[in-house]
């Protein structure tokens, strides 16, 4: 059974007087086609913790945490249910895509940084602290806390991972209609055997990443 992320870190920050905490994550670093996508979300952490306490639950249980976890550990249907709950509860959230052309131009690491920066800057509420999945990213002039495997342990990051994953998947399904040979609705741009066969037969589409190693 998969363990759920908790509100422990957010609770510590709230007790230090920090009100607006943004969870941030990305989706789509590994595929050979499509954009890299980032999401930022600000949740009503103080209210959520209060409700948990009033119900006699802890930061490791409750109706919010039962739905939200690392997006990779959820089925598509579970992600959609979690997405609805996140959007209903969020104080603010934003999504940002960086195209495959830009990935080819500035490399995937810098494109990921750009997507994350765009997502944060698109928030209407300016966060005091940003919680980011991973260990590679710190943004200038912002208070960031990077957490390895944060999408599995930190609730706000897990929520962002679901926002990013569902937004990117929806975009790849749109691309599937435009480029039907590649089964993007199924592989989401990852290099599956069927995807590779389609590339070898039809060549690269306009959304494939030329800077990635693709055996054509």
C-alpha positions in Angstrom: 0.0 0.0 0.0 1.4 3.4 -1.0 2.0 5.8 1.8 0.4 9.2 1.6 2.1 12.6 1.7 1.6 14.6 4.8 1.1 18.3 5.9 4.0 18.0 8.3 6.4 20.4 6.5 3.6 22.9 5.7 2.5 22.8 9.4 6.0 23.7 10.6 6.0 26.7 8.2 2.6 27.8 9.3 3.7 27.7 12.9 6.6 30.0 11.9 4.0 32.5 10.6 4.3 31.7 6.9 0.8 31.9 5.4 1.1 31.2 1.7 3.1 28.1 0.7 3.3 27.0 -2.9 3.9 23.4 -3.9 5.6 23.0 -7.3 6.3 20.0 -9.5 6.8 19.2 -13.1 5.8 16.5 -15.6 7.3 15.5 -18.9 11.1 15.6 -18.5 11.6 12.1 -19.8 9.4 11.9 -23.0 10.8 12.3 -26.5 7.8 14.3 -27.6 5.7 17.2 -26.3 6.3 19.9 -23.7 7.6 19.9 -20.2 4.9 21.1 -17.9 5.0 22.6 -14.4 2.3 23.4 -11.9 2.2 25.6 -8.8 -0.5 25.4 -6.2 -1.3 27.3 -3.0 -3.6 25.4 -0.6 -5.5 26.6 2.5 -3.0 24.8 4.8 -4.0 26.5 8.0 -7.6 25.6 7.4 -6.8 22.1 6.4 -4.8 21.4 9.5 -7.5 22.9 11.7 -10.1 20.7 10.1 -7.9 17.6 10.6 -7.4 18.4 14.3 -11.1 19.1 14.8 -11.9 15.7 13.2 -9.4 14.0 15.5 -7.1 13.0 12.6 -3.4 13.7 12.1 -1.4 15.1 9.2 -1.1 11.6 7.9 -4.8 11.0 7.4 -8.0 12.7 6.3 -10.1 13.2 3.2 -7.6 15.4 1.4 -4.7 13.0 1.9 -6.7 10.0 0.8 -6.9 11.4 -2.7 -3.6 13.2 -3.2 -0.2 11.6 -3.6 2.6 11.3 -6.2 0.7 11.4 -9.5 2.7 8.5 -10.9 1.2 6.2 -8.3 -2.4 7.0 -9.3 -4.5 5.7 -12.1 -5.8 8.2 -14.7 -9.3 8.0 -13.0 -7.8 8.6 -9.5 -5.8 11.5 -10.8 -9.0 13.1 -12.2 -10.8 12.7 -8.9 -7.8 14.1 -7.0 -7.6 17.0 -9.6 -11.2 18.0 -8.8 -10.6 18.0 -5.1 -7.4 20.1 -5.5 -9.1 22.7 -7.8 -12.0 22.9 -5.4 -9.8 23.6 -2.3 -6.9 25.5 -3.8 -6.5 29.2 -3.0 -4.6 29.6 -6.3 -2.9 27.4 -8.9 -1.3 27.8 -12.3 0.0 25.6 -15.1 2.9 26.4 -17.5 4.1 24.5 -20.6 7.5 24.9 -22.3 7.5 23.6 -25.9 9.6 20.9 -27.4 11.3 23.6 -29.6 12.3 25.5 -26.5 13.6 22.3 -24.9 15.7 21.7 -28.0 17.0 25.2 -27.8 17.9 25.5 -24.1 18.0 21.8 -22.9 15.6 20.0 -20.7 17.0 21.1 -17.4 16.7 24.8 -18.3 13.3 24.2 -19.9 12.1 22.7 -16.7 13.4 25.7 -14.7 11.6 28.0 -17.1 8.3 26.1 -16.8 8.5 26.1 -13.0 9.4 29.9 -13.0 6.5 30.6 -15.3 4.1 28.6 -13.2 5.1 30.4 -10.0 5.0 33.9 -11.7 1.5 33.1 -13.0 0.1 32.7 -9.5 -2.1 35.6 -8.4 -1.2 35.0 -4.8 2.5 35.5 -4.3 3.9 32.7 -2.1 6.2 33.4 0.8 7.8 29.9 0.5 8.0 27.5 -2.4 8.3 23.8 -1.9 9.8 22.1 -5.0 10.2 18.4 -5.8 13.8 17.4 -6.4 17.2 18.7 -5.5 18.4 20.6 -8.5 16.3 23.8 -8.4 16.6 27.0 -6.5 15.1 30.2 -7.9 16.8 33.6 -7.5 15.2 36.0 -5.1 12.8 33.4 -3.8 12.7 31.3 -0.7 12.7 27.7 -2.0 12.9 24.4 -0.2 13.8 21.5 -2.5 12.8 18.1 -1.3 14.0 14.8 -2.9 10.9 12.7 -3.6 8.8 15.6 -2.4 5.9 14.4 -4.5 5.7 11.3 -2.3 6.1 13.0 1.1 4.9 16.6 0.9 1.2 17.2 0.3 1.5 20.5 -1.5 4.1 19.1 -3.9 2.0 16.0 -4.5 -1.0 18.2 -5.4 1.2 20.1 -7.9 2.4 16.8 -9.4 -1.2 15.9 -10.1 -2.0 19.3 -11.6 1.1 19.1 -13.9 0.5 15.5 -14.9 -3.2 15.9 -15.8 -2.6 19.1 -17.7 0.2 17.6 -19.8 -1.7 14.4 -20.4 -4.7 16.4 -21.7 -2.4 18.3 -24.0 -0.9 15.1 -25.3 -4.4 13.7 -26.0 -5.0 16.8 -28.2 -1.7 16.2 -30.0 -2.9 12.6 -30.6 -5.8 13.9 -32.7 -3.3 16.0 -34.8 -0.7 13.2 -35.1 -2.7 10.0 -35.0 0.2 7.7 -36.0 2.1 8.0 -32.7 -0.5 7.0 -30.1 0.3 10.0 -27.9 -3.0 9.5 -26.1 -1.5 6.3 -24.7 2.3 6.9 -24.4 2.1 10.6 -23.6 5.3 11.1 -25.7 7.4 8.4 -23.9 9.4 6.1 -26.2 7.4 2.9 -26.1 7.9 0.1 -28.6 4.8 1.1 -30.5 5.9 4.7 -30.5 9.3 3.8 -31.8 7.8 1.7 -34.6 5.6 4.7 -35.6 8.7 7.0 -35.7 10.6 4.6 -37.8 7.7 4.3 -40.2 6.5 7.9 -40.3 9.5 9.9 -39.1 9.5 12.6 -36.4 6.5 14.9 -35.9 6.8 18.6 -35.2 6.4 18.0 -31.5 9.3 15.5 -31.2 12.4 16.7 -29.3 15.2 16.7 -31.8 17.8 17.1 -29.0 16.8 13.8 -27.5 18.3 10.5 -28.6 15.7 8.8 -30.8 16.7 5.8 -32.8 15.2 6.6 -36.2 
